[in-house]
Amino acid sequence: MRDDTIEIERIIIINNRRIPKLGNIFYSNTFLYFRDQVSLFLANSLYDEDPDDAAMLLLDLCTSGFNRRLILELRHANNILADQIADRAVQIFMKIYHKCLVRHHAD
Amino acid sequence: MRDDTIEIERIIIINNRRIPKLGNIFYSNTFLYFRDQVSLFLANSLYDEDPDDAAMLLLDLCTSGFNRRLILELRHANNILADQIADRAVQIFMKIYHKCLVRHHAD
């Protein structure tokens, strides 16, 4: 996530008791919106599986603990860990969904 | 998570710029500590797999978006969704790790 996205999320966490609807608006327009975009993309490639579930799994695997670290402003020393988590996320996602993926191209 | 745990995390997010070490201490003593406990438990049951990775996956699957919702104080209407997410977390975890689990009892 970009630094200003984190900054906005911090501001909303800090202020959402004074303006109670803020958290819901933020959540719907960022996290749920992004999940829906991934879901739309996956809907073309999956059969017999709920694309929302698949999108949620992919996002959970990719963000693995990062959101909490970013909100608490704990930085990684380098990008190696991020690359490892991305590789692992794709491996796990493909293990779960490889039988349900529509092949758009000939093998 | 319990309400007071959420409250403490909110207070730390709000104050960790004034007391920069706070976030790190909190993260190590809660999230990492919990992951290590799950990892110790799994280490007895897994072979040929990193128990830290397995613990991380199980926690990611179980917390799926919940932490963000709780910190933003968005509540679910009931526990049905939580039960569905728990069932799904275990199904996915077993799909990934069923070949690596040591059987402690005769089948």
Backbone of each chain as ProteinMPNN parsed JSONL, in Angstrom:
{"seq_chain_A": "MRDDTIEIERIIIINNRRIPKLGNIFYSNTFLYFRDQVSLFLANSLYDEDPDDAAMLLLDLCTSGFNRRLILELRHANNILADQIADRAVQIFMKIYHKCLVRHHAD", "coords_chain_A": {"N_chain_A": [[0.842, -1.206, 0.0], [0.371, 2.306, -0.598], [2.078, 5.075, 1.009], [0.359, 7.246, 1.562], [-2.118, 6.047, 1.591], [-2.0, 4.432, 3.848], [-1.738, 6.466, 5.693], [-4.264, 7.699, 5.503], [-5.872, 5.564, 6.393], [-4.954, 5.369, 9.047], [-5.803, 7.882, 10.033], [-8.561, 7.576, 9.848], [-9.031, 5.412, 11.596], [-8.305, 6.666, 13.968], [-10.242, 8.658, 14.159], [-12.799, 7.506, 13.963], [-14.655, 7.17, 16.003], [-15.681, 9.605, 16.617], [-16.906, 10.235, 14.228], [-18.972, 8.133, 13.283], [-19.824, 6.826, 10.87], [-17.709, 6.862, 9.184], [-15.755, 4.777, 9.191], [-17.135, 2.637, 8.022], [-17.739, 3.649, 5.456], [-15.144, 4.028, 4.444], [-14.152, 1.355, 4.554], [-15.923, 0.049, 2.766], [-15.351, 1.378, 0.377], [-12.69, 0.929, -0.107], [-11.355, -1.638, 0.795], [-13.486, -3.573, 0.322], [-14.252, -2.763, -2.234], [-11.907, -3.249, -3.698], [-11.681, -6.018, -3.336], [-13.972, -6.766, -4.779], [-13.238, -5.994, -7.363], [-11.092, -7.749, -7.884], [-12.53, -10.091, -7.691], [-14.326, -9.855, -9.882], [-12.491, -10.048, -11.976], [-11.536, -12.658, -11.528], [-13.874, -14.101, -11.896], [-14.182, -14.627, -14.586], [-12.45, -16.681, -14.98], [-12.916, -18.832, -13.338], [-14.752, -21.816, -12.62], [-17.59, -23.326, -11.032], [-16.918, -22.347, -8.509], [-17.069, -19.865, -5.938], [-16.377, -16.639, -6.895], [-15.975, -14.461, -5.175], [-15.129, -15.635, -2.761], [-12.715, -16.71, -3.677], [-11.323, -14.393, -4.378], [-11.119, -13.176, -1.897], [-9.507, -15.026, -0.555], [-7.139, -14.829, -2.068], [-6.414, -12.15, -1.565], [-6.126, -12.223, 1.252], [-3.945, -13.964, 1.443], [-1.965, -12.53, 0.094], [-1.738, -10.161, 1.562], [-1.051, -11.017, 4.003], [-0.539, -10.369, 7.175], [0.674, -7.92, 6.628], [-0.871, -5.545, 6.585], [-1.414, -4.98, 9.288], [1.236, -4.587, 10.209], [1.914, -2.322, 8.689], [0.056, -0.383, 9.532], [0.846, -0.149, 12.163], [3.216, 0.954, 11.643], [5.612, -0.483, 11.287], [8.397, -1.228, 9.59], [9.721, -3.277, 6.916], [13.1, -4.37, 6.45], [13.889, -4.797, 3.852], [12.799, -5.754, 0.49], [12.692, -8.462, 0.206], [11.264, -10.268, 1.82], [8.653, -9.524, 1.176], [8.554, -10.354, -1.508], [8.854, -13.127, -1.147], [6.491, -13.717, 0.235], [4.6, -13.055, -1.702], [5.206, -14.962, -3.724], [4.613, -17.325, -2.344], [1.91, -16.914, -1.789], [0.752, -17.088, -4.356], [1.433, -19.741, -5.024], [-0.042, -21.201, -3.068], [-2.645, -20.356, -3.653], [-2.933, -21.396, -6.256], [-2.738, -24.123, -5.717], [-5.142, -24.54, -4.387], [-7.058, -23.75, -6.252], [-6.455, -24.776, -8.808], [-7.814, -26.78, -10.187], [-10.156, -25.628, -10.883], [-9.777, -23.636, -12.64], [-10.452, -22.017, -15.657], [-9.11, -22.716, -18.771], [-7.9, -20.385, -20.918], [-6.289, -20.424, -23.073], [-4.913, -22.692, -25.531], [-3.227, -25.636, -24.376]], "CA_chain_A": [[0.0, 0.0, 0.0], [1.123, 3.562, -0.61], [2.162, 5.748, 2.307], [-0.807, 8.094, 1.858], [-3.243, 5.162, 1.911], [-1.807, 4.091, 5.265], [-2.022, 7.685, 6.467], [-5.724, 7.863, 5.541], [-6.44, 4.534, 7.267], [-4.641, 5.775, 10.425], [-6.67, 9.015, 10.408], [-9.928, 7.071, 10.026], [-9.049, 4.638, 12.85], [-8.216, 7.614, 15.088], [-11.424, 9.528, 14.247], [-14.091, 6.903, 13.623], [-15.659, 7.242, 17.088], [-16.339, 10.91, 16.512], [-17.713, 10.231, 12.996], [-19.098, 6.673, 13.241], [-20.029, 6.224, 9.545], [-16.468, 6.983, 8.421], [-15.116, 3.473, 9.048], [-17.899, 1.841, 7.071], [-17.538, 4.231, 4.115], [-13.758, 3.711, 4.06], [-14.042, -0.096, 4.338], [-16.637, -0.312, 1.538], [-14.759, 1.995, -0.816], [-11.304, 0.5, -0.335], [-11.152, -3.078, 0.877], [-14.539, -4.324, -0.387], [-14.163, -2.397, -3.653], [-10.759, -3.95, -4.274], [-12.049, -7.433, -3.397], [-14.927, -6.936, -5.877], [-12.503, -5.897, -8.627], [-10.378, -9.02, -8.053], [-13.572, -11.093, -7.913], [-14.768, -9.707, -11.275], [-11.424, -10.591, -12.813], [-11.475, -14.117, -11.36], [-15.128, -14.716, -12.334], [-13.978, -15.093, -15.968], [-11.492, -17.79, -15.026], [-13.283, -19.899, -12.398], [-16.092, -22.402, -12.683], [-17.981, -24.093, -9.842], [-16.396, -21.772, -7.27], [-17.489, -18.487, -5.695], [-15.223, -15.756, -7.145], [-15.731, -13.622, -3.988], [-14.294, -16.441, -1.858], [-11.379, -16.827, -4.256], [-10.683, -13.073, -4.278], [-10.811, -12.979, -0.47], [-8.345, -15.864, -0.222], [-5.944, -14.26, -2.699], [-6.035, -10.934, -0.835], [-5.617, -12.623, 2.573], [-2.618, -14.551, 1.291], [-1.01, -11.502, -0.349], [-1.53, -9.11, 2.559], [-0.529, -11.751, 5.171], [0.092, -9.642, 8.291], [1.275, -6.636, 6.221], [-1.692, -4.399, 6.945], [-1.165, -4.67, 10.703], [2.587, -4.014, 10.321], [1.939, -0.978, 8.093], [-0.697, 0.526, 10.395], [1.689, 0.077, 13.342], [4.408, 1.613, 11.098], [6.805, -1.332, 11.381], [8.849, -1.418, 8.198], [10.692, -4.327, 6.633], [14.405, -3.849, 6.03], [14.015, -4.885, 2.39], [11.616, -6.303, -0.176], [12.819, -9.904, -0.016], [10.14, -10.923, 2.491], [7.444, -9.26, 0.384], [8.609, -11.237, -2.68], [8.605, -14.506, -0.693], [5.067, -13.844, 0.562], [3.864, -13.04, -2.971], [5.405, -16.277, -4.356], [3.891, -18.325, -1.562], [0.476, -16.653, -1.974], [0.34, -17.63, -5.658], [1.524, -21.211, -4.936], [-1.168, -21.729, -2.292], [-3.865, -20.082, -4.414], [-3.017, -22.333, -7.382], [-3.03, -25.454, -5.168], [-6.558, -24.612, -4.021], [-7.985, -23.471, -7.359], [-5.984, -25.148, -10.149], [-8.788, -27.631, -10.894], [-11.347, -24.831, -11.219], [-9.419, -22.533, -13.536], [-10.739, -22.185, -17.078], [-7.929, -22.406, -19.583], [-8.308, -19.541, -22.041], [-5.406, -20.706, -24.206], [-4.594, -24.107, -25.695], [-1.99, -25.994, -23.636]], "C_chain_A": [[0.875, 1.252, 0.0], [1.067, 4.232, 0.754], [0.915, 6.572, 2.601], [-2.068, 7.269, 2.127], [-3.189, 4.773, 3.39], [-2.171, 5.282, 6.144], [-3.537, 7.886, 6.597], [-6.342, 6.817, 6.48], [-6.171, 4.871, 8.74], [-5.589, 6.89, 10.89], [-8.095, 8.52, 10.678], [-10.045, 6.247, 11.307], [-9.095, 5.597, 14.044], [-9.533, 8.374, 15.277], [-12.777, 8.831, 14.138], [-15.071, 6.784, 14.796], [-16.392, 8.57, 17.052], [-17.267, 10.944, 15.304], [-17.956, 8.758, 12.65], [-19.25, 6.068, 11.834], [-18.73, 6.132, 8.736], [-15.827, 5.619, 8.146], [-15.797, 2.629, 7.989], [-17.696, 2.328, 5.632], [-16.146, 3.876, 3.594], [-13.626, 2.238, 3.689], [-14.705, -0.498, 3.013], [-15.922, 0.176, 0.29], [-13.307, 1.613, -1.063], [-11.26, -1.024, -0.371], [-12.197, -3.873, 0.082], [-14.509, -4.028, -1.888], [-13.049, -3.185, -4.348], [-11.056, -5.453, -4.388], [-13.004, -7.688, -4.573], [-14.24, -6.862, -7.238], [-11.744, -7.194, -8.911], [-11.378, -10.135, -8.374], [-14.092, -11.059, -9.355], [-13.757, -10.311, -12.233], [-11.414, -12.12, -12.753], [-12.722, -14.819, -11.89], [-15.011, -15.256, -13.763], [-13.152, -16.365, -16.041], [-11.87, -18.966, -14.143], [-14.621, -20.513, -12.79], [-16.338, -23.211, -11.419], [-17.393, -23.563, -8.548], [-16.855, -20.326, -7.164], [-16.291, -17.54, -5.898], [-14.941, -14.805, -5.972], [-14.836, -14.346, -2.981], [-12.854, -16.495, -2.363], [-10.62, -15.505, -4.119], [-10.246, -12.805, -2.841], [-9.568, -13.775, -0.087], [-7.074, -15.25, -0.795], [-5.47, -13.01, -1.948], [-5.488, -11.274, 0.55], [-4.188, -13.133, 2.467], [-1.576, -13.486, 0.944], [-0.726, -10.487, 0.756], [-0.984, -9.682, 3.867], [0.205, -10.911, 6.236], [0.628, -8.263, 7.935], [0.465, -5.432, 6.677], [-1.435, -3.984, 8.393], [0.217, -4.026, 10.889], [2.614, -2.576, 9.814], [1.224, 0.033, 8.985], [0.102, 0.848, 11.661], [3.037, 0.718, 12.953], [5.701, 0.847, 11.4], [7.234, -1.663, 9.957], [9.733, -2.654, 8.09], [11.99, -3.684, 6.173], [14.529, -3.856, 4.501], [12.767, -5.549, 1.81], [11.641, -7.813, -0.332], [11.625, -10.644, 0.595], [8.841, -10.739, 1.698], [7.4, -10.177, -0.84], [8.299, -12.681, -2.29], [7.113, -14.709, -0.416], [4.224, -13.871, -0.71], [3.982, -14.398, -3.674], [4.551, -17.338, -3.667], [2.366, -18.173, -1.726], [-0.008, -17.285, -3.28], [0.383, -19.16, -5.636], [0.307, -21.797, -4.219], [-2.473, -21.533, -3.056], [-4.037, -21.097, -5.548], [-3.278, -23.756, -6.899], [-4.525, -25.603, -4.897], [-7.441, -24.572, -5.273], [-7.57, -24.027, -8.72], [-6.997, -26.002, -10.914], [-9.998, -26.843, -11.387], [-11.042, -23.719, -12.208], [-9.744, -22.904, -14.977], [-9.466, -21.847, -17.85], [-8.376, -21.623, -20.811], [-7.465, -19.805, -23.284], [-5.214, -22.214, -24.31], [-3.301, -24.403, -24.955], [-0.808, -26.162, -24.592]], "O_chain_A": [[1.983, 1.247, 0.536], [0.154, 4.0, 1.546], [0.45, 6.609, 3.741], [-2.981, 7.733, 2.811], [-4.204, 4.784, 4.086], [-2.814, 5.141, 7.185], [-4.031, 8.205, 7.678], [-7.229, 7.139, 7.27], [-7.045, 4.686, 9.587], [-6.112, 6.843, 12.004], [-8.755, 8.98, 11.611], [-11.036, 6.361, 12.028], [-9.829, 5.37, 15.006], [-9.907, 8.7, 16.404], [-13.81, 9.496, 14.212], [-16.203, 6.342, 14.603], [-17.568, 8.657, 17.407], [-18.304, 11.606, 15.342], [-17.24, 8.19, 11.825], [-18.853, 4.924, 11.617], [-18.66, 5.419, 7.734], [-15.41, 5.334, 7.023], [-15.142, 1.988, 7.167], [-17.507, 1.53, 4.713], [-15.991, 3.474, 2.441], [-13.064, 1.902, 2.646], [-14.145, -1.272, 2.236], [-15.885, -0.515, -0.729], [-12.75, 1.936, -2.112], [-11.143, -1.624, -1.439], [-11.849, -4.733, -0.727], [-14.713, -4.921, -2.71], [-13.234, -3.715, -5.443], [-10.731, -6.084, -5.394], [-12.873, -8.688, -5.278], [-14.614, -7.583, -8.162], [-11.748, -7.684, -10.04], [-11.118, -11.003, -9.208], [-14.276, -12.105, -9.975], [-14.123, -11.001, -13.184], [-11.299, -12.793, -13.778], [-12.66, -15.983, -12.289], [-15.671, -16.236, -14.109], [-13.159, -17.051, -17.063], [-11.209, -20.003, -14.192], [-15.522, -19.806, -13.24], [-15.398, -23.721, -10.807], [-17.375, -24.292, -7.556], [-17.011, -19.641, -8.175], [-15.305, -17.624, -5.165], [-13.799, -14.385, -5.785], [-13.911, -13.758, -2.42], [-11.904, -16.348, -1.595], [-9.434, -15.491, -3.789], [-9.159, -12.282, -2.593], [-8.687, -13.274, 0.612], [-6.056, -15.157, -0.109], [-4.273, -12.832, -1.722], [-4.497, -10.686, 0.983], [-3.329, -12.79, 3.28], [-0.448, -13.528, 1.434], [0.4, -10.004, 0.878], [-0.516, -8.941, 4.732], [1.427, -10.771, 6.188], [1.002, -7.503, 8.828], [1.025, -4.421, 7.102], [-1.261, -2.803, 8.692], [0.361, -3.05, 11.626], [3.248, -1.711, 10.418], [1.699, 1.152, 9.18], [0.049, 1.968, 12.169], [3.88, 0.988, 13.808], [6.733, 1.436, 11.722], [6.496, -2.311, 9.215], [10.409, -3.033, 9.046], [11.99, -2.603, 5.585], [15.209, -3.003, 3.931], [11.816, -5.863, 2.526], [10.732, -8.393, -0.925], [11.049, -11.532, -0.033], [8.041, -11.665, 1.565], [6.346, -10.717, -1.176], [7.576, -13.38, -3.0], [6.539, -15.735, -0.781], [3.247, -14.616, -0.794], [2.986, -14.931, -4.164], [3.867, -18.132, -4.313], [1.634, -19.16, -1.791], [-1.05, -17.939, -3.309], [-0.518, -19.812, -6.165], [-0.299, -22.76, -4.689], [-3.311, -22.434, -3.102], [-5.137, -21.598, -5.779], [-3.958, -24.524, -7.58], [-5.106, -26.66, -5.146], [-8.449, -25.274, -5.347], [-8.262, -23.778, -9.708], [-7.042, -25.959, -12.143], [-10.772, -27.333, -12.209], [-11.928, -22.947, -12.577], [-9.359, -23.971, -15.457], [-8.831, -20.82, -17.608], [-9.132, -22.128, -21.64], [-7.857, -19.463, -24.4], [-5.333, -22.933, -23.318], [-2.396, -23.571, -24.896], [0.303, -26.46, -24.153]]}, "seq_chain_B": "MRDDTIEIERIIIINNRRIPKLGNIFYSNTFLYFRDQVSLFLANSLYDEDPDDAAMLLLDLCTSGFNRRLILELRHANNILADQIADRAVQIFMKIYHKCLVRHHAD", "coords_chain_B": {"N_chain_B": [[-11.152, -11.699, 18.713], [-10.913, -10.196, 21.954], [-12.838, -7.424, 23.313], [-11.257, -5.649, 24.867], [-8.72, -6.159, 23.925], [-8.824, -5.169, 21.325], [-9.256, -2.534, 21.977], [-6.799, -1.865, 23.182], [-5.101, -2.2, 20.963], [-6.076, -0.163, 19.306], [-5.424, 2.101, 20.869], [-2.648, 1.939, 20.797], [-2.108, 2.219, 18.055], [-2.977, 4.844, 17.748], [-1.151, 6.204, 19.351], [1.479, 5.55, 18.574], [3.28, 7.17, 17.234], [4.153, 9.09, 18.953], [5.408, 7.499, 20.826], [7.619, 5.68, 19.673], [8.629, 3.001, 19.943], [6.574, 1.503, 20.871], [4.741, 0.243, 19.07], [6.262, -1.843, 17.971], [6.891, -3.392, 20.25], [4.314, -4.153, 21.034], [3.475, -5.603, 18.729], [5.362, -7.734, 18.68], [4.798, -9.012, 21.102], [2.192, -9.81, 20.935], [0.941, -10.541, 18.247], [3.2, -11.899, 16.96], [3.997, -13.531, 19.06], [1.734, -15.13, 19.41], [1.625, -16.389, 16.901], [4.009, -17.871, 17.129], [3.32, -19.631, 19.196], [1.292, -21.145, 17.983], [2.851, -22.217, 15.961], [4.701, -23.806, 17.426], [2.939, -25.733, 18.369], [2.12, -26.869, 15.924], [4.526, -27.841, 15.008], [4.968, -30.36, 16.079], [3.364, -31.905, 14.543], [3.889, -31.705, 11.872], [5.87, -32.669, 9.039], [8.744, -32.025, 6.989], [7.924, -29.423, 6.389], [7.865, -25.9, 7.001], [7.011, -24.948, 10.183], [6.443, -22.333, 11.031], [5.585, -21.029, 8.693], [3.264, -22.518, 8.236], [1.766, -21.904, 10.519], [1.421, -19.179, 10.144], [-0.126, -19.171, 7.796], [-2.462, -20.448, 8.744], [-3.346, -18.593, 10.665], [-3.696, -16.316, 9.036], [-5.796, -17.236, 7.429], [-7.797, -17.673, 9.314], [-8.203, -15.141, 10.454], [-8.919, -13.621, 8.373], [-9.522, -10.642, 7.141], [-10.873, -9.831, 9.435], [-9.477, -8.473, 11.482], [-9.046, -5.88, 10.464], [-11.736, -5.027, 10.208], [-12.499, -5.096, 12.902], [-10.778, -3.224, 14.103], [-11.647, -0.952, 12.814], [-14.042, -0.924, 13.957], [-16.346, -2.128, 12.884], [-19.044, -4.11, 13.12], [-20.14, -7.518, 12.883], [-23.442, -8.702, 12.125], [-24.132, -11.134, 13.225], [-22.878, -14.387, 14.322], [-22.633, -16.11, 12.223], [-21.158, -15.688, 9.847], [-18.559, -15.684, 10.891], [-18.348, -18.367, 11.686], [-18.528, -19.606, 9.178], [-16.167, -18.663, 7.982], [-14.259, -19.803, 9.663], [-14.713, -22.567, 9.186], [-14.024, -22.7, 6.484], [-11.363, -21.867, 6.59], [-10.131, -24.034, 7.891], [-10.66, -26.085, 6.048], [-9.158, -25.198, 3.787], [-6.581, -25.07, 4.888], [-6.161, -27.794, 5.492], [-6.222, -28.866, 2.925], [-3.841, -27.856, 1.898], [-1.898, -28.87, 3.654], [-2.37, -31.594, 4.194], [-0.87, -33.796, 3.355], [1.431, -33.595, 4.772], [0.994, -33.952, 7.381], [1.675, -35.537, 10.421], [0.447, -38.578, 11.556], [-0.817, -39.138, 14.647], [-2.388, -41.047, 15.761], [-3.623, -44.376, 15.201], [-5.274, -45.085, 12.11]], "CA_chain_B": [[-10.404, -10.957, 19.735], [-11.734, -9.564, 22.975], [-12.997, -5.983, 23.141], [-10.153, -4.874, 25.443], [-7.556, -6.316, 23.042], [-9.043, -4.204, 20.251], [-9.068, -1.198, 22.561], [-5.351, -1.653, 23.342], [-4.5, -2.008, 19.63], [-6.459, 1.19, 18.866], [-4.633, 3.085, 21.63], [-1.253, 1.89, 20.322], [-2.076, 2.828, 16.712], [-3.152, 6.287, 17.907], [-0.024, 6.824, 20.071], [2.82, 5.017, 18.309], [4.231, 8.174, 16.721], [4.744, 9.759, 20.114], [6.252, 6.513, 21.525], [7.827, 4.841, 18.486], [8.903, 1.579, 20.196], [5.35, 0.863, 21.342], [4.181, -0.623, 18.037], [7.097, -3.031, 17.854], [6.702, -4.198, 21.464], [2.966, -4.728, 20.942], [3.45, -6.586, 17.639], [6.139, -8.911, 19.084], [4.217, -9.694, 22.252], [0.838, -10.305, 20.657], [0.808, -11.274, 17.002], [4.311, -12.835, 16.754], [3.947, -14.503, 20.156], [0.64, -16.055, 19.107], [2.081, -17.208, 15.765], [5.004, -18.822, 17.633], [2.634, -20.673, 19.96], [0.649, -22.033, 16.997], [3.949, -22.893, 15.281], [5.179, -24.861, 18.339], [1.93, -26.795, 18.357], [2.13, -27.537, 14.617], [5.832, -28.472, 14.774], [4.835, -31.769, 16.447], [2.471, -32.627, 13.637], [4.283, -31.508, 10.472], [7.233, -32.973, 8.637], [9.124, -31.442, 5.687], [7.322, -28.102, 6.148], [8.197, -24.902, 8.01], [5.826, -24.724, 11.019], [6.121, -20.894, 11.066], [4.767, -20.78, 7.494], [1.953, -23.145, 8.425], [1.059, -21.124, 11.542], [1.067, -17.908, 9.501], [-1.249, -19.431, 6.889], [-3.667, -20.734, 9.533], [-3.804, -17.334, 11.262], [-4.222, -15.466, 7.951], [-7.085, -17.765, 6.986], [-8.8, -17.517, 10.377], [-8.489, -13.744, 10.769], [-9.411, -13.089, 7.103], [-10.224, -9.358, 7.108], [-11.527, -9.495, 10.696], [-8.726, -7.487, 12.261], [-9.358, -4.547, 9.934], [-13.117, -4.699, 10.574], [-12.582, -4.847, 14.343], [-10.097, -1.967, 14.409], [-12.545, 0.108, 12.321], [-15.26, -1.07, 14.768], [-17.492, -2.576, 12.091], [-19.445, -5.383, 13.726], [-21.036, -8.392, 12.136], [-24.758, -8.827, 12.744], [-24.194, -12.395, 13.979], [-21.647, -15.182, 14.254], [-22.677, -17.092, 11.131], [-20.023, -15.44, 8.958], [-17.344, -16.135, 11.591], [-18.32, -19.829, 11.597], [-18.219, -19.973, 7.785], [-14.749, -18.38, 7.731], [-13.482, -20.817, 10.401], [-14.82, -23.835, 8.439], [-13.273, -22.572, 5.238], [-9.941, -21.796, 6.942], [-9.657, -25.396, 8.179], [-10.673, -26.835, 4.772], [-8.023, -24.78, 2.947], [-5.359, -25.481, 5.57], [-5.995, -29.244, 5.348], [-5.872, -29.136, 1.518], [-2.429, -27.521, 1.681], [-0.952, -29.584, 4.525], [-2.781, -32.932, 4.624], [0.167, -34.799, 3.074], [2.588, -33.368, 5.642], [0.612, -34.113, 8.783], [2.009, -36.795, 11.069], [-0.723, -39.143, 12.228], [-0.436, -39.601, 15.983], [-3.23, -42.179, 16.142], [-3.893, -45.309, 14.107], [-6.511, -44.689, 11.399]], "C_chain_B": [[-11.362, -10.312, 20.729], [-11.758, -8.053, 22.779], [-11.811, -5.2, 23.708], [-8.867, -5.024, 24.633], [-7.634, -5.306, 21.899], [-8.772, -2.789, 20.762], [-7.576, -0.886, 22.701], [-4.707, -1.415, 21.977], [-4.836, -0.62, 19.086], [-5.602, 2.255, 19.561], [-3.192, 3.118, 21.112], [-1.128, 2.502, 18.933], [-2.12, 4.358, 16.842], [-1.886, 6.944, 18.479], [1.362, 6.426, 19.594], [3.759, 5.989, 17.597], [4.905, 8.905, 17.861], [5.703, 8.818, 20.843], [6.594, 5.428, 20.509], [8.068, 3.353, 18.77], [7.636, 0.786, 20.532], [4.792, -0.153, 20.334], [4.935, -1.933, 17.938], [6.91, -3.971, 19.047], [5.343, -4.906, 21.414], [2.922, -5.859, 19.917], [4.177, -7.873, 18.052], [5.434, -9.722, 20.163], [2.788, -10.183, 22.027], [0.869, -11.185, 19.412], [1.922, -12.308, 16.811], [4.319, -13.923, 17.834], [2.888, -15.579, 19.861], [1.02, -16.973, 17.942], [3.078, -18.269, 16.242], [4.355, -19.954, 18.44], [1.952, -21.668, 19.024], [1.714, -22.861, 16.279], [4.51, -24.037, 16.13], [4.225, -26.049, 18.346], [2.002, -27.596, 17.055], [3.43, -28.296, 14.373], [5.795, -29.965, 15.108], [4.078, -32.58, 15.412], [2.881, -32.528, 12.169], [5.671, -32.081, 10.219], [7.484, -32.341, 7.271], [8.456, -30.106, 5.391], [7.706, -27.181, 7.295], [6.955, -24.631, 8.873], [5.445, -23.242, 11.149], [5.234, -20.515, 9.879], [3.351, -21.303, 7.684], [1.127, -22.341, 9.423], [0.557, -19.806, 10.95], [-0.149, -18.089, 8.594], [-2.543, -19.643, 7.679], [-4.226, -19.443, 10.14], [-4.379, -16.399, 10.196], [-5.623, -15.91, 7.543], [-8.165, -17.52, 8.033], [-9.17, -16.051, 10.596], [-9.046, -13.004, 9.554], [-10.209, -11.774, 7.174], [-10.853, -8.929, 8.431], [-10.806, -8.402, 11.465], [-9.053, -6.074, 11.804], [-10.767, -4.112, 10.327], [-13.221, -4.335, 12.057], [-11.943, -3.508, 14.709], [-10.964, -0.787, 13.939], [-13.901, 0.059, 13.031], [-16.513, -1.313, 13.929], [-17.867, -3.963, 12.586], [-20.258, -6.213, 12.742], [-22.364, -8.48, 12.875], [-24.843, -10.098, 13.595], [-22.905, -13.188, 13.756], [-21.604, -16.158, 13.083], [-21.474, -16.934, 10.208], [-18.72, -15.928, 9.596], [-17.225, -17.657, 11.506], [-17.958, -20.291, 10.187], [-16.725, -19.787, 7.509], [-13.877, -19.41, 8.445], [-13.512, -22.16, 9.665], [-13.933, -23.801, 7.203], [-11.761, -22.539, 5.506], [-9.39, -23.21, 7.153], [-9.622, -26.223, 6.895], [-9.447, -26.503, 3.926], [-6.714, -25.238, 3.572], [-5.111, -26.974, 5.371], [-5.666, -29.612, 3.9], [-4.383, -28.911, 1.285], [-1.516, -28.489, 2.443], [-1.302, -31.045, 4.803], [-1.71, -33.985, 4.383], [1.344, -34.709, 4.037], [2.253, -33.582, 7.111], [0.991, -35.505, 9.289], [0.744, -37.308, 11.752], [-0.284, -39.715, 13.572], [-1.258, -40.818, 16.421], [-3.378, -43.104, 14.933], [-5.204, -44.902, 13.444], [-7.667, -45.628, 11.728]], "O_chain_B": [[-12.479, -9.933, 20.379], [-10.856, -7.47, 22.178], [-11.392, -4.203, 23.12], [-8.018, -4.133, 24.643], [-6.64, -4.671, 21.549], [-8.154, -1.967, 20.086], [-7.136, 0.219, 22.38], [-3.862, -0.53, 21.839], [-3.986, 0.03, 18.476], [-5.119, 3.19, 18.923], [-2.589, 4.185, 21.003], [-0.168, 3.219, 18.652], [-1.402, 5.072, 16.143], [-1.573, 8.087, 18.147], [2.35, 6.91, 20.147], [4.925, 5.66, 17.378], [6.068, 9.295, 17.766], [6.697, 9.268, 21.413], [5.95, 4.38, 20.477], [7.747, 2.517, 17.927], [7.629, -0.444, 20.482], [4.419, -1.266, 20.704], [4.334, -3.002, 17.833], [6.788, -5.185, 18.881], [5.237, -6.096, 21.711], [2.401, -6.939, 20.196], [3.679, -8.973, 17.81], [5.461, -10.953, 20.149], [2.244, -10.902, 22.864], [0.828, -12.412, 19.504], [1.635, -13.472, 16.532], [4.61, -15.085, 17.554], [3.127, -16.773, 20.042], [0.772, -18.178, 17.985], [3.011, -19.423, 15.818], [4.796, -21.102, 18.369], [2.021, -22.878, 19.236], [1.519, -24.048, 16.018], [4.766, -25.123, 15.609], [4.643, -27.206, 18.332], [1.954, -28.826, 17.065], [3.45, -29.275, 13.627], [6.511, -30.753, 14.491], [4.147, -33.809, 15.408], [2.29, -33.189, 11.315], [6.549, -31.992, 11.078], [6.552, -32.144, 6.491], [8.425, -29.691, 4.233], [7.856, -27.629, 8.432], [5.95, -24.139, 8.36], [4.274, -22.919, 11.352], [4.259, -19.779, 10.031], [2.372, -20.637, 7.345], [-0.064, -22.116, 9.21], [-0.565, -19.374, 11.212], [-1.079, -17.282, 8.611], [-3.588, -19.092, 7.334], [-5.437, -19.225, 10.131], [-5.413, -15.765, 10.411], [-6.516, -15.089, 7.338], [-9.305, -17.201, 7.696], [-10.325, -15.745, 10.892], [-9.579, -11.902, 9.68], [-11.437, -11.801, 7.257], [-11.318, -7.795, 8.553], [-11.437, -7.511, 12.033], [-9.305, -5.185, 12.617], [-10.977, -2.968, 10.73], [-13.928, -3.399, 12.43], [-12.485, -2.75, 15.514], [-11.005, 0.253, 14.595], [-14.788, 0.869, 12.762], [-17.588, -0.785, 14.216], [-17.07, -4.895, 12.474], [-20.965, -5.68, 11.887], [-22.413, -8.35, 14.098], [-25.564, -10.119, 14.592], [-21.976, -12.725, 13.095], [-20.661, -16.94, 12.955], [-20.843, -17.92, 9.829], [-17.878, -16.518, 8.919], [-16.135, -18.183, 11.282], [-17.19, -21.236, 10.01], [-16.092, -20.638, 6.885], [-12.866, -19.847, 7.896], [-12.482, -22.819, 9.527], [-13.194, -24.744, 6.917], [-10.978, -23.109, 4.747], [-8.315, -23.543, 6.655], [-8.675, -26.976, 6.668], [-8.777, -27.397, 3.41], [-5.834, -25.74, 2.873], [-3.98, -27.383, 5.11], [-4.918, -30.56, 3.661], [-3.737, -29.674, 0.568], [-0.472, -28.885, 1.926], [-0.599, -31.691, 5.58], [-1.637, -34.968, 5.121], [2.159, -35.628, 4.116], [3.106, -33.417, 7.983], [0.669, -36.516, 8.665], [0.056, -36.557, 12.443], [0.513, -40.651, 13.632], [-0.867, -41.534, 17.343], [-3.271, -42.665, 13.787], [-6.129, -44.436, 14.109], [-8.774, -45.446, 11.221]]}, "name": "protein", "num_of_chains": 2, "seq": "MRDDTIEIERIIIINNRRIPKLGNIFYSNTFLYFRDQVSLFLANSLYDEDPDDAAMLLLDLCTSGFNRRLILELRHANNILADQIADRAVQIFMKIYHKCLVRHHADMRDDTIEIERIIIINNRRIPKLGNIFYSNTFLYFRDQVSLFLANSLYDEDPDDAAMLLLDLCTSGFNRRLILELRHANNILADQIADRAVQIFMKIYHKCLVRHHAD"}
